[in-house]
Amino acid sequence: MSVNAGHSLTLTGPDRLVETAPEVLAAFAADRGPVLDYAEPLAVVWPTSVRGVQEVMRWASATGTAVVPRGAGTGVSGGAHATGGCIVLCLDRMNRILELNAQDEIAVVEPGVINADLNAAAAPHGLMYAPDPASYRISTIGGNVATNAGGLRCAKYGVTRDSVLALEVVLADGSLISTGHRTFKGVAGYDLTGLFTGSEGTLGIIVSITVRLRYLPVAVRTIAAFFPDFPTAAAGVLAVGAARVQPAIMELLDGATLDALDGTHGSNLRTRGNALLLIQTDGFGADAEAGVVRRVLAGLGGTVSTEGSAEAGRLVELRRHSRGDATAHEFRVGEDVAVPRSALVRYVAELERMAERHRVRLRVVAHAGDGNLHPTFWVQAADDGARKRLDAALDESITVALSLGGTITGEHGIGQFKLRWLPQEQRAEVLELQRRVKAVFDPGGILNPGKAIPGGGPANPAGPR
């Protein structure tokens, strides 16, 4: 099927598809990140095998066509925004669990496998895949690997990189390489598996992933503690750490987030406090750890849920959906910064001050266990100068996070949206070194150009030669 005059892209096999219908191109032009600059792709391509991905990349390399890899499109940093003259390579139909080895505690999956589906397959063996981004019911493992996604269980189990053992990757020229190992330990050579994890599709197309599985906890206890103010709730995070308890989940929600959840779900959370701390313990020691957590939080004046509270478990699910839906009359941007845990209170106080100063609305949720915050700023679209005020607040939120020893992204990735801030965190020589690394794997600059690192735009933005 031709995607540009005189340049045919043909994938062998009856179950592969190249689509150029306008409605399809429009639907795949962007992910869920802020809409900045993007263009409709020339085509959306769905390979269903490694060979199919290789065919696409050989064609793209020969014609100088940019390729934007995509999973479920749940990313929020513009990492899957289409660029001029590109094709979108959608991997969601490569969705087989190739192996689940309960004895070795590993699974081998194609990139289109849904996070929740892998967990459903592992559960009968008493195992789980630990990374659990809020989108785990719909996001793909390949997309999680591409962004080094986090999630609620990061406090105990780490981010995606901590569960990835090996990869198969198709490079820009269509060649196939394997990295890593099936063992939990292995230090042979440079850690290319770690390099590809979080590279946002700029170094190669991940076509197979070997992940480490963890033990499904025999018990889980969830504690909800309401506090009169956010600083006291944040102090609860440090107090639990001082008690040397390691929860699986530690989530912190401010009063504005509780208001939003009440409006969406008809709950009455805000009447019970101005901040909510959700903590989940798991494993054989779940009850003992939960007891310590309850005593610590009650000692700080928190209103703590009773033992075995079913409501606390429901609140964790509400937290997963606390980002909220965008509306036509608002400009809304959800941020993703991380600061040292000791700086949580100060950073949120700074966020509140800048929101007032720039006249923007604000609400904050945080993976408090690892200091990863998701402040959401928004303004009314009809307000004069609203976008400038919003941008000013976002810029300041980044500057302040960095001044506190933080980072501009804890788990969402740089994508397209955060490129302008990366030079504030990384020095010029580090950025140049990363550009040189990309050039080794992608000398033509065709893999997801304009994402993850500044510079290195598409080799041929007008499309195939």
Order of alpha helices (4+ residues) and beta strands (2+ residues): beta-beta-beta-alpha-beta-alpha-beta-beta-beta-beta-alpha-beta-alpha-alpha-beta-beta-alpha-beta-beta-beta-alpha-beta-alpha-beta-alpha-beta-alpha-beta-beta-alpha-beta-beta-alpha-alpha-alpha
